[in-house]
């Protein structure tokens, strides 16, 4: 495809792709640009982030040049994509990445709800701390709202590409594409493929049929559906836990969990842990 750094992706809305060696956070930078009127299709890719973050303010760190850290500025038309369905944009980027990684490396990633890309653990250990999967990427979307309508949305991703090795403290939670593929990965080529795929999947979200297809693809690539899970949510009394079976995602991308008494719960915002297959 390409081994050079590109500044646009042909025949897509991504006509302004910028690369930087170091930045605090690609998401923060594009949110600032959005507030100044930046147009849809701006893309920012960094070799290193010093203040990258994930959901709930968690810090994302990676050695320089070893991960694909990319953010995209979007301005979805309010008549085609409502705020309640905005999580489908995260799903569209996840699917775009899964397809690009599969085509380039043969590695099959799956979606751990709501926004992680993972692979199954090669050899699940006997340790209770082993979650049964290894994280390869995380996606974070942030919105600017005007009267409960999306004015702008920035979606960012940190994808482990060429780590070379996994630090011992992360061996049970993370891995990298080069280790899975047994080969160094062309980061520029991968970014180009992801953006090209994302153009198609994002465009599909403008119609109900396309949104339905996105949900079907999400179900197909889900690492969570069919798994017994525990949902962790914060309450005044502390962390509350809901145990059950992840059975579906609804039209807004919410996870449907059936508890042990047969009651279905629609989960929109929460942390989730996959329980080990032996029930631990």
C-alpha positions as CSV (number, residue, x, y, z in Angstrom):
1,X,0.0,0.0,0.0
2,X,2.3,2.8,1.3
3,X,5.4,3.0,3.4
4,X,5.5,6.8,3.4
5,X,3.8,9.2,5.6
6,X,0.8,10.5,3.7
7,X,-1.1,13.8,4.2
8,X,-4.4,12.7,2.7
9,X,-6.3,9.5,1.9
10,X,-7.6,9.6,-1.7
11,X,-11.4,9.6,-2.3
12,X,-12.2,10.1,1.4
13,X,-13.0,13.0,3.7
14,X,-9.6,12.6,5.3
15,X,-7.8,15.3,3.3
16,X,-5.7,16.8,6.1
17,X,-3.5,14.2,7.9
18,X,-0.8,15.6,10.1
19,X,2.0,13.7,11.8
20,X,3.9,14.9,14.8
21,X,6.8,13.3,16.7
22,X,5.4,14.2,20.2
23,X,2.3,15.8,21.6
24,X,0.4,15.8,24.9
25,X,-2.8,14.2,23.5
26,X,-4.0,13.9,19.9
27,X,-7.6,14.0,21.2
28,X,-7.0,17.2,23.2
29,X,-5.4,18.9,20.2
30,X,-8.2,18.1,17.8
31,X,-10.9,19.1,20.4
32,X,-9.1,22.5,20.5
33,X,-9.1,22.6,16.7
34,X,-12.8,21.7,16.7
35,X,-13.7,24.6,19.0
36,X,-11.9,26.9,16.6
37,X,-14.0,25.7,13.6
38,X,-11.7,22.9,12.3
39,X,-13.3,20.9,9.5
40,X,-14.4,17.3,9.5
41,X,-11.7,15.0,8.3
42,X,-8.7,16.4,10.1
43,X,-6.5,13.6,11.3
44,X,-3.6,13.8,13.8
45,X,-1.1,11.0,14.2
46,X,1.7,11.1,16.9
47,X,4.8,9.0,17.4
48,X,4.5,9.7,21.1
49,X,2.0,11.1,23.5
50,X,2.9,12.5,26.9
51,X,-0.6,12.9,28.2
52,X,-2.6,10.4,26.2
53,X,-5.7,9.1,28.0
54,X,-8.4,6.5,27.8
55,X,-11.9,6.2,29.3
56,X,-12.4,7.8,32.7
57,X,-9.1,9.7,32.4
58,X,-6.9,6.6,32.4
59,X,-3.4,7.2,31.1
60,X,-2.2,5.7,27.8
61,X,1.5,5.4,27.5
62,X,3.8,3.8,24.8
63,X,7.4,4.1,23.8
64,X,8.0,6.5,20.9
65,X,7.1,5.1,17.5
66,X,5.8,1.7,18.8
67,X,2.1,2.5,18.7
68,X,-0.3,4.1,16.3
69,X,-1.8,7.0,18.2
70,X,-4.4,8.7,16.0
71,X,-7.3,11.0,16.4
72,X,-10.0,12.0,13.9
73,X,-12.2,15.1,13.9
74,X,-15.8,14.5,12.7
75,X,-18.9,16.6,12.4
76,X,-21.8,14.1,11.9
77,X,-25.0,15.6,10.5
78,X,-27.6,15.8,13.3
79,X,-30.4,14.6,11.0
80,X,-28.5,11.4,10.3
81,X,-26.8,10.5,13.6
82,X,-28.3,11.3,17.0
83,X,-26.4,11.6,20.2
84,X,-27.9,8.4,21.5
85,X,-26.3,6.5,18.5
86,X,-22.9,8.2,18.7
87,X,-21.3,5.1,20.2
88,X,-21.8,3.5,16.7
89,X,-18.9,5.7,15.5
90,X,-16.6,3.9,18.0
91,X,-18.0,0.6,16.6
92,X,-17.3,1.8,13.1
93,X,-13.6,2.6,13.9
94,X,-13.2,-0.7,15.8
95,X,-14.5,-2.6,12.8
96,X,-12.3,-0.6,10.4
97,X,-9.3,-1.5,12.5
98,X,-10.1,-5.1,12.8
99,X,-10.5,-5.4,9.0
100,X,-7.2,-3.5,8.3
101,X,-5.2,-5.5,10.8
102,X,-6.6,-8.8,9.5
103,X,-5.7,-7.9,5.9
104,X,-2.2,-6.6,6.7
105,X,-1.1,-9.1,9.4
106,X,-3.6,-12.0,9.5
107,X,-4.2,-11.2,13.2
108,X,-7.8,-11.4,14.3
109,X,-8.8,-8.8,16.8
110,X,-12.1,-8.7,18.6
111,X,-14.1,-6.0,20.4
112,X,-14.3,-6.1,24.2
113,X,-17.2,-3.9,25.0
114,X,-17.3,-0.9,24.9
115,X,-14.1,0.3,23.3
116,X,-11.1,-2.2,23.5
117,X,-9.7,-4.4,20.8
118,X,-8.3,-7.6,22.2
119,X,-7.1,-11.1,21.4
120,X,-7.7,-14.2,23.4
121,X,-4.9,-15.2,25.8
122,X,-2.7,-17.7,24.0
123,X,-2.4,-19.8,27.2
124,X,-4.7,-18.6,30.0
125,X,-2.8,-19.0,33.2
126,X,-4.0,-20.3,36.5
127,X,-3.6,-16.9,38.1
128,X,-6.9,-15.4,39.1
129,X,-5.6,-12.1,37.7
130,X,-5.5,-13.4,34.2
131,X,-8.5,-11.9,32.3
132,X,-8.4,-14.4,29.5
133,X,-7.6,-11.8,26.8
134,X,-4.8,-9.3,26.0
135,X,-5.5,-5.7,25.0
136,X,-4.1,-4.5,21.7
137,X,-6.0,-1.1,21.3
138,X,-8.3,1.3,23.1
139,X,-10.7,3.8,21.5
140,X,-11.9,7.0,23.1
141,X,-14.5,9.4,21.6
142,X,-15.3,12.8,23.0
143,X,-18.0,15.2,21.9
144,X,-18.7,18.9,21.8
145,X,-22.4,19.5,22.2
146,X,-24.7,22.4,21.3
147,X,-28.3,22.1,22.6
148,X,-27.9,18.3,23.1
149,X,-26.8,18.0,19.4
150,X,-23.3,16.9,18.4
151,X,-21.4,19.8,17.0
152,X,-18.1,17.9,16.8
153,X,-16.8,14.5,17.8
154,X,-13.2,13.5,18.1
155,X,-12.4,9.8,18.1
156,X,-8.9,8.6,19.1
157,X,-7.2,5.3,19.2
158,X,-4.0,3.9,20.7
159,X,-3.0,0.7,18.9
160,X,0.0,-1.4,20.0
161,X,1.9,-2.0,16.8
162,X,5.7,-2.6,17.2
163,X,6.4,-3.0,20.9
164,X,9.1,-5.7,20.4
165,X,8.3,-7.1,23.8
166,X,5.7,-6.8,26.6
167,X,7.0,-5.4,29.9
168,X,6.6,-8.0,32.7
169,X,4.0,-5.9,34.5
170,X,1.8,-5.9,31.4
171,X,2.2,-9.5,30.3
172,X,-1.3,-10.5,31.6
173,X,-3.1,-7.5,30.2
174,X,-1.6,-6.4,26.9
175,X,0.2,-7.4,23.7
176,X,1.3,-5.9,20.4
177,X,0.6,-6.7,16.7
178,X,4.2,-7.5,15.9
179,X,4.4,-10.1,18.6
180,X,1.1,-11.7,17.4
181,X,2.2,-11.6,13.7
182,X,5.8,-12.5,14.3
183,X,6.8,-9.6,12.1
184,X,7.4,-5.9,12.2
185,X,4.3,-3.9,11.1
186,X,4.3,-0.9,8.7
187,X,2.6,1.7,10.9
188,X,2.0,4.1,8.0
189,X,0.4,1.4,5.8
190,X,-1.8,0.3,8.7
191,X,-3.0,3.9,9.4
192,X,-3.9,4.4,5.7
193,X,-5.9,1.2,5.6
194,X,-7.8,2.0,8.8
195,X,-8.8,5.4,7.5
196,X,-9.8,4.1,4.1
197,X,-12.0,1.5,5.8
198,X,-13.4,4.0,8.2
199,X,-14.6,6.3,5.4
200,X,-16.9,3.5,4.2
201,X,-18.1,2.4,7.7
202,X,-18.6,6.0,8.9
203,X,-20.6,6.8,5.7
204,X,-22.8,3.9,6.4
205,X,-24.0,5.3,9.7
206,X,-25.9,8.0,7.8
207,X,-28.8,5.6,7.3
208,X,-30.7,3.1,9.5
209,X,-29.8,0.2,7.3
210,X,-26.1,1.0,7.5
211,X,-26.4,1.4,11.3
212,X,-28.0,-2.0,11.5
213,X,-25.1,-3.5,9.4
214,X,-22.6,-1.9,11.8
215,X,-24.3,-3.5,14.8
216,X,-24.3,-6.9,13.0
217,X,-20.6,-6.6,12.4
218,X,-20.1,-5.5,16.0
219,X,-21.9,-8.6,17.2
220,X,-19.8,-10.8,14.8
221,X,-16.5,-9.4,16.1
222,X,-17.5,-9.2,19.8
223,X,-15.3,-10.8,22.4
224,X,-18.0,-10.0,25.1
225,X,-21.2,-11.5,23.8
226,X,-21.9,-14.9,25.1
227,X,-19.5,-14.4,28.0
228,X,-20.3,-14.3,31.7
229,X,-19.4,-10.8,32.9
230,X,-19.4,-8.6,35.9
231,X,-20.4,-4.9,35.4
232,X,-18.7,-2.5,37.7
233,X,-20.4,0.9,38.4
234,X,-19.8,3.6,40.9
235,X,-22.4,4.5,43.5
236,X,-22.4,6.6,46.7
237,X,-22.0,3.4,48.7
238,X,-19.0,2.3,46.6
239,X,-18.5,0.0,43.6
240,X,-21.6,-1.9,42.6
241,X,-21.3,-5.3,40.8
242,X,-23.8,-6.9,38.5
243,X,-23.1,-10.4,37.4
244,X,-24.7,-11.9,34.3
245,X,-24.5,-13.1,30.7
246,X,-23.8,-10.6,27.9
247,X,-26.5,-11.5,25.4
248,X,-26.7,-8.6,22.9
249,X,-26.0,-5.0,22.0
250,X,-29.1,-2.8,21.3
251,X,-29.6,-0.2,18.5
252,X,-27.7,2.4,20.5
253,X,-24.7,0.2,21.2
254,X,-25.7,-0.5,24.8
255,X,-24.7,-3.9,26.2
256,X,-27.6,-6.1,27.2
257,X,-26.7,-8.2,30.3
258,X,-29.1,-10.9,31.6
259,X,-28.6,-11.3,35.4
260,X,-28.8,-14.6,37.3
261,X,-32.5,-14.0,37.9
262,X,-33.3,-13.6,34.2
263,X,-33.7,-9.8,34.2
264,X,-32.1,-7.9,31.2
265,X,-30.2,-4.7,31.9
266,X,-29.1,-2.2,29.2
267,X,-25.6,-0.9,30.1
268,X,-24.4,2.3,28.5
269,X,-21.5,3.4,30.7
270,X,-19.6,1.1,33.0
271,X,-16.4,-1.0,33.4
272,X,-16.8,-4.6,32.4
273,X,-14.7,-7.7,33.3
274,X,-15.0,-11.0,31.5
275,X,-15.2,-13.8,34.0
276,X,-13.0,-16.8,33.5
277,X,-14.7,-19.7,31.8
278,X,-14.3,-21.8,35.0
279,X,-16.3,-19.2,36.8
280,X,-13.5,-17.6,38.8
